[in-house]
Amino acid sequence: MARLLFFIGIFFAATALASAGDKDKAKPSKPSSDDDKPAQQRGLLGSAIGGMVSLGGQVIGTAGQVIGAGVQHIGQHVDNVVGGVAALAEVALGKKPQYDALPDNFESLTAAKKLDLVWNNVQKGVYSMNSLPQMDPSSTLQLPKVFDPEYLKHAFLHHGEEMLPGRQKLIHSFGSVAKVELVITPEASLKYSGIFQSGGNGIARLSLAAPANDLPGFDYTPGMALKFYRDGQESANIIAMFSVDGQGKDFNFFAKNFSNFIPNGKSAFQLQLGPKFEAAIPLLEAGPKGCARPEDATKLPQYEQAAFDSRGGAPAINTVRAPYTLKFVPNPKMAWPGSDHTDLRKQLAKIPENSTLYTIVSIPEKGGNEETLGSIVTKSKFVPSHYADTKMYFRHHSQSCFIAPSSA
């Protein structure tokens, strides 16, 4: 009950903050930093939360009505709360894994060495399946930040393999990761450049956007982030989902196709969040012909992924050939019943190494025909990892067409 009230309170607080932010645009205001929210916002957040959760091994919950929300009592969906918070409490109380710092010359290393270094840290932070964290109070309290375009723009602008200090995954907070291989068909390798020509090895992170997959009012919202390492170059990242609104109460992660072109949301939450994310796009440098920006916030381009292959090689100048759209078609063998509410991370742990997760279909240009590009194949078991949840960074690539070196 405490967990339900907590997240409903956060939702209404975030919505209220977003609305207040819109109203305040017309009023002069003093500049404020990203991490220094006005006191009135903190007060609004506090008044909206019906149940507060604190680290230290104790859940403090208040049964009753969330202020201003008109939410009725629901006395279910509290499984694993104590175990999940206890897992986070262990981290907070000094049992946090000690990760190896990535070297300053990380980008110049070979793809294989980069994967080894990151996966070593992933392994150091693997959670016990008996104590999987279900929510992170410190992360959830920062949820209103996702309504700030200045905060959101860094998902495009930050370059690196780890999150910026103090930044957290506020939506896809928990997931599982596995080593994967991008396998490209011979036909596609002749058509495209970069990783869409060479294929490559990296890490897949599968997660849910909703704070918990069994909460009333939150639909099951799966998503995938892919990272492929390249010799001497920045990694190539791909973000894909079925819908930001989710797939209802179908709990089968592999029920729907994913794409890098994600439909705009229609839920109350997404109608608030979507315009804020869209407002982050004009904050990016446009570059010549607008090439440095994506078409919009939900259509993530693949140009940068096609600019260098896994060996770090680049195609001849101005000959980058990238697919316009990618569609990830799930392997039916990966599926489970949509009525099975088992924690996603436990489900993913059952997938064997060398399993084909998805067949990738590409559309070469706008309005073009679908063609098979390749597949995503696991090269390890899936594991839930504190490092992957809190440190790993998957950049939203923004460049959509060629930028001459003199114009960059």
Stockholm file with secondary structure:
# STOCKHOLM 1.0

chainA/1-408         MARLLFFIGIFFAATALASAGDKDKAKPSKPSSDDDKPAQQRGLLGSAIGGMVSLGGQVIGTAGQVIGAGVQHIGQHVDNVVGGVAALAEVALGKKPQYDALPDNFESLTAAKKLDLVWNNVQKGVYSMNSLPQMDPSSTLQLPKVFDPEYLKHAFLHHGEEMLPGRQKLIHSFGSVAKVELVITPEASLKYSGIFQSGGNGIARLSLAAPANDLPGFDYTPGMALKFYRDGQESANIIAMFSVDGQGKDFNFFAKNFSNFIPNGKSAFQLQLGPKFEAAIPLLEAGPKGCARPEDATKLPQYEQAAFDSRGGAPAINTVRAPYTLKFVPNPKMAWPGSDHTDLRKQLAKIPENSTLYTIVSIPEKGGNEETLGSIVTKSKFVPSHYADTKMYFRHHSQSCFIAPSSA
#=GR chainA/1-408 SS CHHHHHHHHHHHHHHHHHHHHHHHTTSCCCCCCTTCCCHHHHHHHHHHCSSEEETTTEEECCCSCCTTTCCCCCCCCCTTHHHHHHHHHHIIIIICCCCCCCCTTGGGSCHHHHHHHHHHHHHHTBCCTTSCCCCCHHHHTTGGGGGCHHHHTHHHHCCSSBCCTTCCCSSSCCEEEEEEEEEECHHHHHHCCTHHHHCEEEEEEEEESSSCTTCTTCCCCEEEEEEEEETTEEEEEEEEESCTTCCTTCCCTTSSCEESBCCCCCSHHHHHHHHHHHHHGGGSCCCGGGTTSCSBTTBCCCTGGGTSCTTSCCCSTTCCCCCSEEEEEECGGGCCCTTCCCCHHHHHTTSCTTCEEEEEEEESSTTCCCEEEEEEEESSCCBCBHHHHHTBCCCCCCCCSCCCGGGC
#=GC SS_cons         CHHHHHHHHHHHHHHHHHHHHHHHTTSCCCCCCTTCCCHHHHHHHHHHCSSEEETTTEEECCCSCCTTTCCCCCCCCCTTHHHHHHHHHHIIIIICCCCCCCCTTGGGSCHHHHHHHHHHHHHHTBCCTTSCCCCCHHHHTTGGGGGCHHHHTHHHHCCSSBCCTTCCCSSSCCEEEEEEEEEECHHHHHHCCTHHHHCEEEEEEEEESSSCTTCTTCCCCEEEEEEEEETTEEEEEEEEESCTTCCTTCCCTTSSCEESBCCCCCSHHHHHHHHHHHHHGGGSCCCGGGTTSCSBTTBCCCTGGGTSCTTSCCCSTTCCCCCSEEEEEECGGGCCCTTCCCCHHHHHTTSCTTCEEEEEEEESSTTCCCEEEEEEEESSCCBCBHHHHHTBCCCCCCCCSCCCGGGC
//
